[in-house]
Amino acid sequence: MGFYTKLLSLLLGVIAVLAGVTAYLNWQVGIAAGVVFLVLLILVLANGYRTKKALYQFLDGISETLSTTQRKVLREFPMPVLVVDDGKVVWYNSACEERAFEGEKIFELDIQQLIPSASFDAPCPKEGVPASYGEHLFTAFWIKPDSLDQKMTVVYLVEDTQLKRAAKEYVETRPSVMLITIDSYEDLLSDLKESERSRIVGQVEDLIYQYVENYHVLMRQTSRDQFLLVLEERHMRDMVQNRFRILDQVRAMETPGGVAPTLSIGVGRNVSSLSEGEQMARQALDMALGRGGDQAAIKTLNGFEFYGGVSKGVEKRTKVKTRIVANALKELLEGSDNVLLMGHHFADLDCFGAAVGMMKAVRLLGKPAAIVIDRKKNLVGPLLQRLLQTEGYSEGDFLNPDDAMERIGKKTTLIVVDTHVPFFLESPQVYEACKTVVVIDHHRKMVGHIDNAVIFYHEPYASSASEMVAELVQYFGASKPLGRPEAEALLAGIMLDTKNFVMKTGVRTFEAAAYLRRMGADTVSVKKLFSSDMETYQIRTHIVSSAEVYRSCAIATCSVHSDCIQIAAPQAADELLGINEVKASIVLYEVNHGISFSARSMGEINVQLIMEKLGGGGHLTMAGAQLPGCTMEEAKEKLTRAIDEYLDSLQQQ
């Protein structure tokens, strides 16, 4: 029927065009043609109306040919039923008219108005599909009877208006628990007058109260720098869509000291109880603080989501935590039989230097210690060879992972340095075999971090793991805990991660370097550890020459297969930052049938967030990632997409 309606409409349109052309050529003939067109139009409309009415009466009268029982089943079936032909309603029963459509005639109603997601060409899903008309909500089911034309479909409507509204209200009112804390509260206010402290704290609190006043939350200030909030899912969703604009509002405050306050937010969302939400909110807040603060972390049963994190971590000036950790670590080591130290795979100078410094401190406590390192796959060849030639060191101090497994006992302590994620470790098997684990790391906290550590010493503001170890060993009690080899190893680690004290350096970084200098570290000797051979230099220049600038990010690729590529790539990324208007640099290179990324920035672009989109991590100014089983073209496409997502999110804030 729909086909013939379209055909008649087309023919009438053609006649109308011909009448118009005729009138243009001869107005007398045109008038006659117009009269004919109007007569045909009236006849078609009248015939269509009579046809629809007759068809409706015919379909409605089908029940008259049936028995009383059959007629009752067809017309008075308690569930709304309708028949659809070519997308139009051609018949419906009394329940459909009276209850579903409140007496309204819906003959030839477009079925898409009732069931927008219906696809009658496919079988009906077992759970049905949602449908609605006016204020009524339904779940629709359909079948195609074999006895009818295949274009005709019988649709059954189950009205569940109250159920769906109750379910929606249940979801909308699910509680979320939020914890808001003022970052580095003591350090932020330490140098200010009492009047200035009160004013700044009052401004921050006022911004928080203004932010939540329209969300109908339950809020309580649990301490002078922390707030506990309980809010409904509908308001939580709005906060997420606005990307927690309170972070930007607080960061924009002006303070006498020039250091703007920041907030860290932890949220437990989609929880089954308030106690579970509070626990998840604390875990999320810990994650936000571990990533440097100034951001919101949301934890659900599916994992973490992060918002913000555009500013640098605030350096803590006091060393109280360092002293407490050092004392706790010292007591733990005194109860151990032996100690293993391990960093991430492809150990660099920071990772290896921190392990060397800790190994010396452990041995001064009278405990045997060794470093777990792959002797064939590392980036510390010159330093390792120098130590092997130094008195007091031997081949047995540096164990391959397989040899280290033989030394693990019930009272073996494993100290993990410069990483906190199990799959980045030199040997996950060694980690799993050790019952007592200590973590010392400075990278921003990642999802899936080591969660069974007895001591988790994590300071994202620190420049390097070597800086953290240099501070720790000073509280171990020995008059001279480090010798010249260990001091130079630690200084090399600091210089590597700070790019010779240019990036991510604070007061404590220089204090650690000064301490190592007093312990005998020679800067010239350390500088020689960074020397590269001619092959590395040539690869580095090749990488730099291949760079292209994409949205202020220099992207370079390298397909050269060489043992020194993992040294040349980070060096090339550092050099690319010297180009005008380049705010970040990323080098892509092939390793182990995959693509690795080495990312650097001057701080304006957070390369950590970009690398996290590729499964990696790191710091605001230095990060990396790996994509196994990926081609260079695919990796570059994923990288540009990650850059777009990151920069677009900044524009939305």
Secondary structure, 3 states (H helix, E strand, C coil): CHHHHHHHHHHHHHHHHHHHHHHHHCHHHHHHHHHHHHHHHHHHHHHHHHHHHHHHHHHHHHHHHCCHHHHHHHHCCCCCEEEEECCEEEEECHHHHHHHCCCCCCCCCEHHHHCCCCCCCCCCCCCCEEEEECCEEEEEEEECCCCCCCCEEEEEEEECHHHHHHHHHHHHCCEEEEEEEECCHHHHHCCCCHHHHHHHHHHHHHHHHHHHHHHCCEEEEEECCEEEEEEEHHHHHHHHHCCCCHHHHHHCCCCCCCCCCCEEEEEECCCCCHHHHHHHHHHHHHHHHHCCCCEEEEEECCEEEEEECCCCCCCCCCCHHHHHHHHHHHHHHHCCCEEEEECECCECHHHHHHHHHHHHHHHHCCCCEEEECCCCCECCHHHHHHHHCCCCCCHHHEECHHHHHCCCCCCEEEEEECCCCHHHECCHHHHHHCCEEEEEECCCCCCCCCCCCCEEEECCCCCCHHHHHHHHHHHCCCCCCCCHHHHHHHHHHHHHHHCCCCCCCCHHHHHHHHHHHHCCCCHHHHHHCCCCCHHHHHHHHHHHHCCEEECCEEEEEECCCCCCHHHHHHHHHHHHCCCCCCCEEEEEEEECCEEEEEEEECCCCCHHHHHHCCCCEECCCEEEEEEECCCHHHHHHHHHHHHHHHHHHHHHC
